[in-house]
Amino acid sequence: MSTTMSVRLDEKTIKQLEDMAVTINRPKSHLIREAIEQYVAEHVDYRIALDRLTNVHDETISSEEMGRLLADED
């Protein structure tokens, strides 16, 4: 199921969106949908990372230790 929404954009953003749509031969709605989906996914990742950083019970390790752990996976 999908829902139609409307948004207000400034003229500069509209022009950039129109130019991009022509360049990649996709409708503006496709670009807007992709942008929103990507933003939401990144925000979810950001919230998870922030929650982990602020969780006093979550173990933290140094970047050196992380490097060693990743090297061990090879």
Backbone as XML, in Angstrom:
<?xml version="1.0"?>
<chain id="A" units="angstrom">
  <residue number="1" name="MET">
    <atom name="N" x="0.837" y="-1.179" z="0.000"/>
    <atom name="CA" x="0.000" y="0.000" z="0.000"/>
    <atom name="C" x="0.879" y="1.239" z="0.000"/>
  </residue>
  <residue number="2" name="SER">
    <atom name="N" x="0.495" y="2.246" z="-0.718"/>
    <atom name="CA" x="1.237" y="3.499" z="-0.724"/>
    <atom name="C" x="0.274" y="4.651" z="-0.480"/>
  </residue>
  <residue number="3" name="THR">
    <atom name="N" x="0.847" y="5.748" z="-0.021"/>
    <atom name="CA" x="0.068" y="6.938" z="0.274"/>
    <atom name="C" x="0.672" y="8.119" z="-0.468"/>
  </residue>
  <residue number="4" name="THR">
    <atom name="N" x="-0.161" y="8.957" z="-1.004"/>
    <atom name="CA" x="0.307" y="10.154" z="-1.678"/>
    <atom name="C" x="0.510" y="11.257" z="-0.648"/>
  </residue>
  <residue number="5" name="MET">
    <atom name="N" x="1.656" y="11.939" z="-0.760"/>
    <atom name="CA" x="1.965" y="13.057" z="0.133"/>
    <atom name="C" x="2.400" y="14.239" z="-0.724"/>
  </residue>
  <residue number="6" name="SER">
    <atom name="N" x="2.368" y="15.408" z="-0.152"/>
    <atom name="CA" x="2.878" y="16.577" z="-0.861"/>
    <atom name="C" x="3.955" y="17.245" z="-0.008"/>
  </residue>
  <residue number="7" name="VAL">
    <atom name="N" x="4.894" y="17.890" z="-0.685"/>
    <atom name="CA" x="5.955" y="18.595" z="0.028"/>
    <atom name="C" x="6.215" y="19.915" z="-0.676"/>
  </residue>
  <residue number="8" name="ARG">
    <atom name="N" x="6.692" y="20.863" z="0.070"/>
    <atom name="CA" x="7.063" y="22.161" z="-0.494"/>
    <atom name="C" x="8.580" y="22.219" z="-0.602"/>
  </residue>
  <residue number="9" name="LEU">
    <atom name="N" x="9.057" y="22.579" z="-1.783"/>
    <atom name="CA" x="10.487" y="22.698" z="-2.024"/>
    <atom name="C" x="10.778" y="24.072" z="-2.609"/>
  </residue>
  <residue number="10" name="ASP">
    <atom name="N" x="11.955" y="24.589" z="-2.305"/>
    <atom name="CA" x="12.319" y="25.882" z="-2.883"/>
    <atom name="C" x="12.653" y="25.697" z="-4.368"/>
  </residue>
  <residue number="11" name="GLU">
    <atom name="N" x="12.656" y="26.789" z="-5.097"/>
    <atom name="CA" x="12.849" y="26.742" z="-6.547"/>
    <atom name="C" x="14.190" y="26.125" z="-6.943"/>
  </residue>
  <residue number="12" name="LYS">
    <atom name="N" x="15.240" y="26.409" z="-6.189"/>
    <atom name="CA" x="16.559" y="25.868" z="-6.502"/>
    <atom name="C" x="16.538" y="24.339" z="-6.412"/>
  </residue>
  <residue number="13" name="THR">
    <atom name="N" x="15.939" y="23.803" z="-5.355"/>
    <atom name="CA" x="15.856" y="22.357" z="-5.177"/>
    <atom name="C" x="15.009" y="21.729" z="-6.269"/>
  </residue>
  <residue number="14" name="ILE">
    <atom name="N" x="13.914" y="22.365" z="-6.631"/>
    <atom name="CA" x="13.054" y="21.855" z="-7.699"/>
    <atom name="C" x="13.827" y="21.784" z="-9.009"/>
  </residue>
  <residue number="15" name="LYS">
    <atom name="N" x="14.566" y="22.838" z="-9.325"/>
    <atom name="CA" x="15.355" y="22.863" z="-10.556"/>
    <atom name="C" x="16.400" y="21.753" z="-10.548"/>
  </residue>
  <residue number="16" name="GLN">
    <atom name="N" x="17.085" y="21.573" z="-9.422"/>
    <atom name="CA" x="18.086" y="20.514" z="-9.328"/>
    <atom name="C" x="17.435" y="19.137" z="-9.489"/>
  </residue>
  <residue number="17" name="LEU">
    <atom name="N" x="16.281" y="18.958" z="-8.882"/>
    <atom name="CA" x="15.555" y="17.702" z="-8.979"/>
    <atom name="C" x="15.121" y="17.436" z="-10.424"/>
  </residue>
  <residue number="18" name="GLU">
    <atom name="N" x="14.614" y="18.462" z="-11.086"/>
    <atom name="CA" x="14.205" y="18.312" z="-12.486"/>
    <atom name="C" x="15.394" y="17.958" z="-13.367"/>
  </residue>
  <residue number="19" name="ASP">
    <atom name="N" x="16.518" y="18.648" z="-13.171"/>
    <atom name="CA" x="17.724" y="18.361" z="-13.952"/>
    <atom name="C" x="18.201" y="16.932" z="-13.725"/>
  </residue>
  <residue number="20" name="MET">
    <atom name="N" x="18.184" y="16.494" z="-12.475"/>
    <atom name="CA" x="18.618" y="15.142" z="-12.150"/>
    <atom name="C" x="17.686" y="14.117" z="-12.785"/>
  </residue>
  <residue number="21" name="ALA">
    <atom name="N" x="16.399" y="14.368" z="-12.731"/>
    <atom name="CA" x="15.415" y="13.443" z="-13.307"/>
    <atom name="C" x="15.642" y="13.280" z="-14.806"/>
  </residue>
  <residue number="22" name="VAL">
    <atom name="N" x="15.929" y="14.376" z="-15.481"/>
    <atom name="CA" x="16.191" y="14.311" z="-16.915"/>
    <atom name="C" x="17.490" y="13.551" z="-17.176"/>
  </residue>
  <residue number="23" name="THR">
    <atom name="N" x="18.519" y="13.848" z="-16.392"/>
    <atom name="CA" x="19.826" y="13.226" z="-16.585"/>
    <atom name="C" x="19.768" y="11.715" z="-16.452"/>
  </residue>
  <residue number="24" name="ILE">
    <atom name="N" x="19.048" y="11.232" z="-15.449"/>
    <atom name="CA" x="19.017" y="9.777" z="-15.236"/>
    <atom name="C" x="17.736" y="9.122" z="-15.772"/>
  </residue>
  <residue number="25" name="ASN">
    <atom name="N" x="16.920" y="9.929" z="-16.440"/>
    <atom name="CA" x="15.709" y="9.426" z="-17.093"/>
    <atom name="C" x="14.785" y="8.699" z="-16.117"/>
  </residue>
  <residue number="26" name="ARG">
    <atom name="N" x="14.533" y="9.338" z="-14.999"/>
    <atom name="CA" x="13.621" y="8.803" z="-13.984"/>
    <atom name="C" x="12.662" y="9.922" z="-13.580"/>
  </residue>
  <residue number="27" name="PRO">
    <atom name="N" x="11.467" y="9.578" z="-13.157"/>
    <atom name="CA" x="10.546" y="10.623" z="-12.693"/>
    <atom name="C" x="11.016" y="11.246" z="-11.370"/>
  </residue>
  <residue number="28" name="LYS">
    <atom name="N" x="10.620" y="12.483" z="-11.177"/>
    <atom name="CA" x="10.977" y="13.178" z="-9.930"/>
    <atom name="C" x="10.459" y="12.421" z="-8.714"/>
  </residue>
  <residue number="29" name="SER">
    <atom name="N" x="9.277" y="11.835" z="-8.826"/>
    <atom name="CA" x="8.718" y="11.103" z="-7.691"/>
    <atom name="C" x="9.614" y="9.939" z="-7.287"/>
  </residue>
  <residue number="30" name="HIS">
    <atom name="N" x="10.247" y="9.302" z="-8.260"/>
    <atom name="CA" x="11.171" y="8.209" z="-7.966"/>
    <atom name="C" x="12.361" y="8.724" z="-7.156"/>
  </residue>
  <residue number="31" name="LEU">
    <atom name="N" x="12.920" y="9.852" z="-7.573"/>
    <atom name="CA" x="14.065" y="10.424" z="-6.869"/>
    <atom name="C" x="13.693" y="10.845" z="-5.446"/>
  </residue>
  <residue number="32" name="ILE">
    <atom name="N" x="12.535" y="11.435" z="-5.299"/>
    <atom name="CA" x="12.076" y="11.868" z="-3.973"/>
    <atom name="C" x="11.861" y="10.659" z="-3.072"/>
  </residue>
  <residue number="33" name="ARG">
    <atom name="N" x="11.215" y="9.621" z="-3.598"/>
    <atom name="CA" x="10.976" y="8.411" z="-2.817"/>
    <atom name="C" x="12.296" y="7.772" z="-2.384"/>
  </residue>
  <residue number="34" name="GLU">
    <atom name="N" x="13.257" y="7.654" z="-3.319"/>
    <atom name="CA" x="14.556" y="7.080" z="-2.983"/>
    <atom name="C" x="15.269" y="7.908" z="-1.910"/>
  </residue>
  <residue number="35" name="ALA">
    <atom name="N" x="15.216" y="9.220" z="-2.041"/>
    <atom name="CA" x="15.886" y="10.092" z="-1.080"/>
    <atom name="C" x="15.290" y="9.929" z="0.318"/>
  </residue>
  <residue number="36" name="ILE">
    <atom name="N" x="13.980" y="9.874" z="0.405"/>
    <atom name="CA" x="13.326" y="9.717" z="1.704"/>
    <atom name="C" x="13.630" y="8.347" z="2.292"/>
  </residue>
  <residue number="37" name="GLU">
    <atom name="N" x="13.557" y="7.302" z="1.478"/>
    <atom name="CA" x="13.855" y="5.957" z="1.975"/>
    <atom name="C" x="15.286" y="5.859" z="2.497"/>
  </residue>
  <residue number="38" name="GLN">
    <atom name="N" x="16.226" y="6.459" z="1.774"/>
    <atom name="CA" x="17.628" y="6.436" z="2.209"/>
    <atom name="C" x="17.803" y="7.230" z="3.505"/>
  </residue>
  <residue number="39" name="TYR">
    <atom name="N" x="17.166" y="8.387" z="3.597"/>
    <atom name="CA" x="17.267" y="9.203" z="4.805"/>
    <atom name="C" x="16.725" y="8.448" z="6.015"/>
  </residue>
  <residue number="40" name="VAL">
    <atom name="N" x="15.581" y="7.815" z="5.847"/>
    <atom name="CA" x="14.964" y="7.076" z="6.960"/>
    <atom name="C" x="15.868" y="5.930" z="7.398"/>
  </residue>
  <residue number="41" name="ALA">
    <atom name="N" x="16.413" y="5.181" z="6.437"/>
    <atom name="CA" x="17.303" y="4.068" z="6.772"/>
    <atom name="C" x="18.551" y="4.569" z="7.509"/>
  </residue>
  <residue number="42" name="GLU">
    <atom name="N" x="19.136" y="5.658" z="7.033"/>
    <atom name="CA" x="20.322" y="6.206" z="7.684"/>
    <atom name="C" x="19.989" y="6.726" z="9.083"/>
  </residue>
  <residue number="43" name="HIS">
    <atom name="N" x="18.816" y="7.304" z="9.240"/>
    <atom name="CA" x="18.417" y="7.816" z="10.547"/>
    <atom name="C" x="18.251" y="6.668" z="11.543"/>
  </residue>
  <residue number="44" name="VAL">
    <atom name="N" x="17.684" y="5.566" z="11.079"/>
    <atom name="CA" x="17.533" y="4.386" z="11.942"/>
    <atom name="C" x="18.916" y="3.913" z="12.385"/>
  </residue>
  <residue number="45" name="ASP">
    <atom name="N" x="19.865" y="3.818" z="11.438"/>
    <atom name="CA" x="21.237" y="3.417" z="11.783"/>
    <atom name="C" x="21.862" y="4.391" z="12.779"/>
  </residue>
  <residue number="46" name="TYR">
    <atom name="N" x="21.634" y="5.682" z="12.547"/>
    <atom name="CA" x="22.156" y="6.712" z="13.441"/>
    <atom name="C" x="21.610" y="6.540" z="14.855"/>
  </residue>
  <residue number="47" name="ARG">
    <atom name="N" x="20.303" y="6.293" z="14.964"/>
    <atom name="CA" x="19.687" y="6.124" z="16.286"/>
    <atom name="C" x="20.248" y="4.891" z="16.999"/>
  </residue>
  <residue number="48" name="ILE">
    <atom name="N" x="20.446" y="3.808" z="16.268"/>
    <atom name="CA" x="21.028" y="2.607" z="16.868"/>
    <atom name="C" x="22.430" y="2.915" z="17.377"/>
  </residue>
  <residue number="49" name="ALA">
    <atom name="N" x="23.240" y="3.578" z="16.553"/>
    <atom name="CA" x="24.603" y="3.918" z="16.962"/>
    <atom name="C" x="24.591" y="4.843" z="18.176"/>
  </residue>
  <residue number="50" name="LEU">
    <atom name="N" x="23.722" y="5.832" z="18.173"/>
    <atom name="CA" x="23.632" y="6.760" z="19.300"/>
    <atom name="C" x="23.199" y="6.039" z="20.565"/>
  </residue>
  <residue number="51" name="ASP">
    <atom name="N" x="22.231" y="5.157" z="20.451"/>
    <atom name="CA" x="21.786" y="4.385" z="21.616"/>
    <atom name="C" x="22.919" y="3.522" z="22.165"/>
  </residue>
  <residue number="52" name="ARG">
    <atom name="N" x="23.702" y="2.930" z="21.278"/>
    <atom name="CA" x="24.817" y="2.101" z="21.737"/>
    <atom name="C" x="25.882" y="2.954" z="22.405"/>
  </residue>
  <residue number="53" name="LEU">
    <atom name="N" x="26.131" y="4.150" z="21.865"/>
    <atom name="CA" x="27.144" y="5.028" z="22.453"/>
    <atom name="C" x="26.746" y="5.518" z="23.846"/>
  </residue>
  <residue number="54" name="THR">
    <atom name="N" x="25.458" y="5.691" z="24.043"/>
    <atom name="CA" x="24.999" y="6.232" z="25.330"/>
    <atom name="C" x="24.624" y="5.149" z="26.332"/>
  </residue>
  <residue number="55" name="ASN">
    <atom name="N" x="24.712" y="3.876" z="25.934"/>
    <atom name="CA" x="24.399" y="2.771" z="26.825"/>
    <atom name="C" x="25.628" y="2.471" z="27.688"/>
  </residue>
  <residue number="56" name="VAL">
    <atom name="N" x="25.540" y="2.766" z="28.966"/>
    <atom name="CA" x="26.695" y="2.580" z="29.858"/>
    <atom name="C" x="27.036" y="1.109" z="30.048"/>
  </residue>
  <residue number="57" name="HIS">
    <atom name="N" x="26.142" y="0.214" z="29.712"/>
    <atom name="CA" x="26.384" y="-1.217" z="29.869"/>
    <atom name="C" x="26.964" y="-1.862" z="28.608"/>
  </residue>
  <residue number="58" name="ASP">
    <atom name="N" x="27.047" y="-1.087" z="27.533"/>
    <atom name="CA" x="27.551" y="-1.609" z="26.274"/>
    <atom name="C" x="29.075" y="-1.489" z="26.255"/>
  </residue>
  <residue number="59" name="GLU">
    <atom name="N" x="29.732" y="-2.586" z="25.945"/>
    <atom name="CA" x="31.191" y="-2.602" z="25.914"/>
    <atom name="C" x="31.709" y="-1.766" z="24.744"/>
  </residue>
  <residue number="60" name="THR">
    <atom name="N" x="32.738" y="-0.976" z="24.995"/>
    <atom name="CA" x="33.387" y="-0.228" z="23.921"/>
    <atom name="C" x="34.819" y="-0.726" z="23.773"/>
  </residue>
  <residue number="61" name="ILE">
    <atom name="N" x="35.316" y="-0.631" z="22.545"/>
    <atom name="CA" x="36.692" y="-1.040" z="22.293"/>
    <atom name="C" x="37.383" y="0.053" z="21.489"/>
  </residue>
  <residue number="62" name="SER">
    <atom name="N" x="38.701" y="0.058" z="21.521"/>
    <atom name="CA" x="39.471" y="1.060" z="20.787"/>
    <atom name="C" x="39.476" y="0.729" z="19.299"/>
  </residue>
  <residue number="63" name="SER">
    <atom name="N" x="39.858" y="1.711" z="18.503"/>
    <atom name="CA" x="39.949" y="1.473" z="17.068"/>
    <atom name="C" x="41.041" y="0.460" z="16.762"/>
  </residue>
  <residue number="64" name="GLU">
    <atom name="N" x="42.101" y="0.437" z="17.583"/>
    <atom name="CA" x="43.172" y="-0.541" z="17.389"/>
    <atom name="C" x="42.634" y="-1.962" z="17.603"/>
  </residue>
  <residue number="65" name="GLU">
    <atom name="N" x="41.849" y="-2.139" z="18.655"/>
    <atom name="CA" x="41.260" y="-3.450" z="18.932"/>
    <atom name="C" x="40.314" y="-3.856" z="17.801"/>
  </residue>
  <residue number="66" name="MET">
    <atom name="N" x="39.532" y="-2.908" z="17.317"/>
    <atom name="CA" x="38.619" y="-3.200" z="16.208"/>
    <atom name="C" x="39.428" y="-3.627" z="14.986"/>
  </residue>
  <residue number="67" name="GLY">
    <atom name="N" x="40.540" y="-2.948" z="14.726"/>
    <atom name="CA" x="41.405" y="-3.326" z="13.612"/>
    <atom name="C" x="41.919" y="-4.743" z="13.753"/>
  </residue>
  <residue number="68" name="ARG">
    <atom name="N" x="42.319" y="-5.112" z="14.964"/>
    <atom name="CA" x="42.797" y="-6.476" z="15.207"/>
    <atom name="C" x="41.672" y="-7.494" z="14.988"/>
  </residue>
  <residue number="69" name="LEU">
    <atom name="N" x="40.494" y="-7.180" z="15.474"/>
    <atom name="CA" x="39.365" y="-8.089" z="15.295"/>
    <atom name="C" x="39.020" y="-8.274" z="13.822"/>
  </residue>
  <residue number="70" name="LEU">
    <atom name="N" x="39.045" y="-7.200" z="13.090"/>
    <atom name="CA" x="38.733" y="-7.297" z="11.669"/>
    <atom name="C" x="39.817" y="-8.038" z="10.920"/>
  </residue>
  <residue number="71" name="ALA">
    <atom name="N" x="41.073" y="-7.833" z="11.311"/>
    <atom name="CA" x="42.193" y="-8.537" z="10.669"/>
    <atom name="C" x="42.110" y="-10.035" z="10.938"/>
  </residue>
  <residue number="72" name="ASP">
    <atom name="N" x="41.645" y="-10.400" z="12.122"/>
    <atom name="CA" x="41.517" y="-11.815" z="12.469"/>
    <atom name="C" x="40.462" y="-12.527" z="11.639"/>
  </residue>
  <residue number="73" name="GLU">
    <atom name="N" x="39.502" y="-11.774" z="11.112"/>
    <atom name="CA" x="38.436" y="-12.370" z="10.302"/>
    <atom name="C" x="38.936" y="-12.824" z="8.948"/>
  </residue>
  <residue number="74" name="ASP">
    <atom name="N" x="40.040" y="-12.266" z="8.480"/>
    <atom name="CA" x="40.577" y="-12.616" z="7.159"/>
    <atom name="C" x="41.211" y="-13.929" z="7.175"/>
  </residue>
</chain>
